[in-house]
Amino acid sequence: MTEKDSSTPKIVKDSDNERERDYIFQDNKKTVFGASFIIVVLILLIVAVLITAYFLDWY
């Protein structure tokens, strides 16, 4: 059997280094746009829930 690497992968991959593969995100425009888009949508959803709670007297 092969021994697995038990080290935690790094979060962001340098786009210039093609040899290393154990990264969660890559440092490119698609990843930055996708992460930014998801964060903005989550913030908008939280604000929408707070506004709804205010108008429905759930506070």
N, C-alpha and C positions, 0 to 999 in steps of 0.2 A: 504494500500500500504506500501511497505517497503521503508525505507529511504536509498538512496545510499550514499556511502562514497565519499565525494567530494574532498578528499585529493589526491594529485598527487602521483602516485605510485613511488616507488624507482626504480632505474635503474638496479642495480645488486643484485641478491639474494644470500645470503650466503648459500652454499650448505649444511651446517650442520643444518639449520633451516627449518624443513619441515612444520611448522605450518603456516607460512606466505606465501600468494599466490599472492600478488599484486606487482609483479616485472616484468620488461620487459625482462631482461636477467637473466640467471642463471650462477653461478660461477662454470662452469665445462669445460671440454676440448672441447666439441662439440661447445659450444657457442664462446669460445675464437678462435677456428679454423675458424668458420664461419665468425665471425666479421673480423678477420685478412684477410681472403681470399677476402671478399668483399672490404675491404679498398685497398688491393693490386690491385685488378682488376680495381677499380675506378681510382687509380693513373696511371695505365698503359693506360687506356682509355684517360685520360687527356693528358698524354705525347704524345700519338698517334695523338690526335687532334692538339697539338702544332707543332709536326713535320710536319704533313700534311699542316698546315697553313704556315709554313716556306717554304716548297718546292713549294707551289702553290702561293706564294707571297700575302697572305691575311693579312699580318701584317701591 
